Amino acid sequence: MKLSNQPPHSSPSPPERFHGILPIRGLEDVPRSTLYEGRFGRMFRNLPPFAPDDADLLSLGATMIETQAQADDPNLDNPDIPAGFTYLGQFIDHDITFDPNSKLQRDNDPDALRNFRTPRYDLDSLYADGPDNNPYLYEQPDGVKLLVGRNAAGEDDLPRNAASPKRALTGDPRNDENAIVSQLHLAFIKFHNKVVDSLPPSTPNRFDEARRIVRWHYQWVVLHDFLRKILGGDDVVNDIVKLDKYKVPLGGGTKDIQGALNVDLKFYHYRNQPFIPVEFSVAAYRFGHSMIRTDYQLNPATEDPNDVEIFGAEGEDLRGFQERRGGLEIQWARFFEFSGSAQKPQLSRRIDAKIAVGLGSLPFITDMFKSLAQRNLLRGKALGLPSGQAVARAMGMTKDNIILTPAELALPTNAPGGKPGDPPRNLATAFNDNTPLWFYILKEAEVRCNGKKLGPVGGRLVAEVLIGLLDGDPSSFLSAEPTWQPRQGQFGAPQDGKFFMADLLRFAGVKIS
């Protein structure tokens, strides 16, 4: 959709775009073909769809909203994952998928997958199609740096048009949907501009080189910071991305070349181009919804009791699609851990089968399904997802008590109906043997990992897809130069092979504390 007098990538009106509300483009047309290529597809194409009664799904979704007492309980914070990773995950999602309007309860499966672009970590949400095709995102006349805007309070903001409300000029409108992800997008703009400043003006193709550097450092963060945080360490990543060596002839003998990387994917397979599996996009990667806090502290002015709600009174919360009001500028040490900073970051919420109170009644939704949990569950059915237990069995987890038991699922036998006037539902009968995949992955993290990281099914699905996308991109560092690593003193890296999101933010020059 284009708004009048706006560039093609300006943000549309809020009712049409909001994270988690709208399914990803092409999701209504997901084939079960054997091609393993295209925009969307399935990891477990031979598993049957799980199609429970809608009334049971709505009732289950209603049980997934935190009470206010739970929202206020600090014991439900995740001590291992700072709050910034919630929104870094959202930023990554916007880079590899795109959401249009779609219907929640439409079941179809035509072979229309090839209409959509192959997902890559190319930061097209930042760069769009580059300065030649999207000049309104770039400083003129040379188009090497990205534009930075200012809000009415004189604070840096995304560049915006002159409409009312002022819409952000970005490569992806969803990166303005709240005041946290919009400032993360702004930080990447500033990181790009700092990289440009670090390159000599005589650098050939200076914009292209700066973009490559930014992309590779971002990809490094995805692989070595984000993934290892949500997986609770190195084991799963190191099981998929393995250091290897090979011999080459040299002089009169041979030499071992160290550091080559071998990517070993067990479940995510494609032939020519990577695709986004619906098991990932509609279930596994939506673990981030349970990490969202009800409110946040952005700076000293928003400390307790002045925390700002993610959804609250309009004009007083963090919702976006408008010029950011003054006083919401983020100090990033409140979201990520920085060496040398006395400020401790806020924590994300534990990964469990609960989501924040505000997500139980989403703003801008005009139909009856205002709960994000209910919408996610209905979408999983509409897209023909298999159950969590079926996926676990397909992954070989039948033995060793890895599949969740009814006692671990702890589903109520007399749950309230999911709509006003609906009778109670026996969710244990409905879901003990087959559980919606999204709920299963959240519950698995909750009971097997104390909510601190993803569990066996969810962790492996997310890791294989995120790493597989990197491996399948011929321009990524993993494909083009697998021994590449950030270098000490360059673009914020504190030492060779060490570069985290906090280093990117520090080099970008954003406010830390």
URHU-V940458 format. One record per pair of residues at least 6 apart in sequence whose ideal C-beta (glycine too) atoms are under 8 Angstrom apart, sorted by the first residue. I is the first residue (numbers start at 1). J is the second residue. Records with the same first field share a line. If there is no record, write none. Layout:
BEGIN
I = J  J
END
This chain:
BEGIN
1 = 12  16
2 = 8  10
3 = 10  12  13  163  167
5 = 161  163
6 = 161  163  167
7 = 134  136  161  169
8 = 134
9 = 128  134  137  169  170  171  172  173
10 = 161  167  168  169  173
11 = 17  167  168  170  173  174  176  320  321
12 = 167  173
13 = 321
14 = 177  319  321  363  364
15 = 364  365  366
16 = 22  101
17 = 99  173  174  177  321
18 = 174  177  362  363  364
19 = 90  93  174  177  178  181
20 = 286  289  359  372  375  376
21 = 99  362  364  365  372  375
22 = 99  100  101  102
23 = 99  102  104  282  379  383
24 = 40  97  98  99  276  281  282
25 = 39  97  98  99  100  116
26 = 39  40  112  113  115  116
27 = 40  102  278  281  282  379  383
28 = 102  103  106  108  382  383
29 = 40  108  109  110  111  112  113  115
30 = 40  41  42  109  113  278  383  384
31 = 38  41  109  110  111  112  113
32 = 42  45  109
33 = 41  45  111  113
34 = 45
35 = 41  113  271
36 = 269  270  271  275
37 = 113  114  270  271  272  273  275
38 = 113  114  116  118  273  275
39 = 113  114  115  116  117  118  119  275  276
40 = 113  116  275  276  277  278  281
41 = 113  270  275  276  277  278
42 = 277  278  279
43 = 267  268  277  279  280  461  465
44 = 267  279  386  390  391  394
47 = 386  390  391  394
48 = 386  390
49 = 381  384  385  386
50 = 380  381  385  386  387  390  434  436  437
51 = 381  384
52 = 381  430  431  434  436
53 = 430
54 = 105  378  381
55 = 417  418  419  422  425
56 = 425  427  430  431
57 = 374  377  378  381  418  436
58 = 369  374  377  378  417  418  419  422
59 = 415  416  417  418  422  424  425  427
60 = 373  377  411  415  418  427  430  431  436  439
61 = 371  373  374  375  376  377  378  418
62 = 371  373  374  415  416  417  418
63 = 353  412  415  416  427
64 = 353  354  355  373  439
65 = 354  355  357  359  360  371  373
66 = 76  294  354  355  356  357
67 = 357
68 = 357
70 = 76  354
71 = 294  356  357
76 = 349  350  352  354  451
77 = 347  348  349  350
78 = 291  347  348  349  350  351  451  452
79 = 347  452
80 = 229  232  452  453
81 = 229  230  291  347  348  452  453
82 = 335  336  337  345  346  347  348
83 = 291  293  296  334  335  345  346  347  348
84 = 184  332  335  336  345  501
85 = 226  229  230  291  336  348  501
86 = 288  291  292  293  348
87 = 180  181  184  335
88 = 184  221  226  501
89 = 226  230  285  288  291
90 = 181  288
91 = 125  175  181  184  185  188
92 = 121  222  226  466
93 = 285  288
94 = 125  172  174  175  181
95 = 121  122  123  124  125  172
96 = 119  120  121  276  469
97 = 119  276  281
98 = 172
99 = 174
103 = 382
104 = 367  369  375  378  379  382
105 = 378  381  382
106 = 382
107 = 381  382  384
109 = 384
113 = 275
118 = 273  274  275  472
119 = 274  275  276  469
120 = 274  469  473  475  476
121 = 215  218  219  222  469  470  473  476
122 = 215  473  475
123 = 171  188  211  214  215  218
124 = 171  172
125 = 170  171  172  174  175  185
126 = 146  170  171  185  188  189  192  214
127 = 134  137  146  171  211
128 = 134  137  170  171
130 = 207  211
131 = 137  138  143  144  207
132 = 143
134 = 171
135 = 143
136 = 147  159  169
137 = 146  147  159  169  170  171
138 = 144  145  146  147
139 = 145  146  147
143 = 207
144 = 196  206  207  210
145 = 192  193  196
146 = 189  192  193
147 = 159  169  189
148 = 156  157  159  186  189  190  193
149 = 156  157  158  159  160
150 = 156  157
151 = 157  323  324  325  326
152 = 323  325  326
153 = 325  326  327
154 = 326
155 = 324  326  329
156 = 186  190  329
157 = 182  186  323  324
158 = 168  169  170  175  176  182  185  186  189  324
159 = 168  169
160 = 166  167  168  169  323
161 = 167  169
165 = 321  322  323
166 = 322  323
167 = 173  176  321  322
168 = 175  176  182  320  321
170 = 176  185
173 = 321
174 = 181
175 = 181  182  184  185
176 = 182  185  320  321
177 = 319  320  321
178 = 310  318  319  320
179 = 298  308  318  319  320  324  328  330
180 = 296  298  318  330  335
181 = 320
182 = 320  324
183 = 324  329  330  510
186 = 510
187 = 332  504  505  508  510
188 = 214  218  504  508
190 = 508  509  510
191 = 214  217  504  505  507  508
192 = 210  211  214
194 = 491  507  508  509
195 = 210  213  214  491
196 = 206  207  210
198 = 490  491
199 = 206  209  210
203 = 209
212 = 475
213 = 491
215 = 475  476
216 = 476  477  484
217 = 486  491  492  499  504
218 = 504
219 = 470  476  477  478
220 = 477  485  486  499
221 = 499  500  501  504
222 = 466  470
223 = 237  241  466  467  470  478
224 = 237  499  500
225 = 499  500  501
226 = 501
227 = 237  462  463  466  467
228 = 234  237
230 = 287  351  453  454  459  462
231 = 237  453  454  459  462  463
232 = 449  452  453  454  459
233 = 453
236 = 459  460  463
237 = 463  467
239 = 264
240 = 263  264  265  463  464  467
241 = 261  262  263  264  467  478
242 = 261  262  263  264
243 = 258  259  260  261  262
244 = 260  261  262
245 = 256  257  258  259  260
246 = 256  257  260
247 = 254  255  256  257
248 = 254  255  257
259 = 482  483
260 = 482  483
261 = 478  482  483
263 = 467  468  471  478
265 = 464  467  468  471
266 = 395  460  464
267 = 394  395  460  461  464
268 = 277  464  465  468
270 = 468  472
273 = 472
274 = 468  469  472  473
276 = 465
277 = 461  465
278 = 383  384  385
279 = 385  386  391  437  461
280 = 461  462  465
282 = 376  379  380  383  385  437  438
283 = 380  385  436  437  438  441  461
284 = 437  438  441  457  458  461  462  465
285 = 462  465
286 = 376  438
287 = 351  441  442  445  454  458  462
289 = 355  359  372  373  376
290 = 349  350  351  352  353  354  355  442
291 = 348  349  350  351
292 = 310  348  349  355  356  359
293 = 310  346  348  349  356
294 = 309  310  356  357  358
295 = 307  308  309  310  312
296 = 302  307  308  310  318  334  346
297 = 303  304  307  308  334  346
298 = 308  328  329  330  331  334
299 = 327  328  329  330  331  334  511
300 = 331
301 = 327
302 = 308  327  328
308 = 316  317  318  328
309 = 316  317  318  358
310 = 317  318  319  356  358
311 = 317  318  319  358  359  362  363
312 = 358
314 = 363
315 = 325
318 = 328
319 = 363
329 = 511
330 = 510  511
331 = 343  511  512  513
332 = 338  502  505  510  511  512  513
333 = 341  343  345  512  513
334 = 343  345  346  513
335 = 345  346
336 = 345  500  501  502  505
337 = 344  345  502
338 = 502  505  506  512  513
339 = 494  502
341 = 512  513
342 = 513
343 = 512  513
349 = 356
350 = 445  446  450  451  452
351 = 442  445  446  449  451  452  453  454
352 = 442  443  445  446  451
353 = 439  442  443  446
355 = 372  373
359 = 371  372  373
360 = 370  371  372  373
361 = 370  371
362 = 370  371  372  375
368 = 419
369 = 375  378
374 = 418
376 = 438
377 = 436  438  439
380 = 436  437  438
381 = 436
385 = 436  437  438
386 = 394  437
387 = 434  435  436  437  440
388 = 404  434  435  436  437  439  440  441  444  457
389 = 403  404  433  434  435  440
390 = 434
391 = 437  440  457  461
392 = 398  402  403  404  440  456  457
393 = 403
395 = 456  457  460
397 = 403  456  457
402 = 456
404 = 435  440  443  444  447  448
406 = 428  432
408 = 443  447  448
409 = 428  431  432  435  443
411 = 427  428  430  431  432
412 = 427  428
413 = 426  427  428  429
414 = 424  425  426
415 = 424  425  426  427
416 = 422  424  425
417 = 423  424  425
418 = 425
431 = 439
435 = 443
440 = 457
441 = 454  455  457  458  461
442 = 458
444 = 454  455  456  457  458
445 = 451  452  453  454  455  458
448 = 455  456
449 = 455
453 = 459
454 = 462
470 = 476  478  479
471 = 478  479
472 = 479
473 = 479
474 = 480
477 = 484
485 = 496  497
486 = 493  496  497  498  499
487 = 493  496
488 = 494  495  496  498
491 = 499  507
492 = 499  503  504  506  507  508
493 = 499  503
494 = 503
505 = 512
506 = 512
END
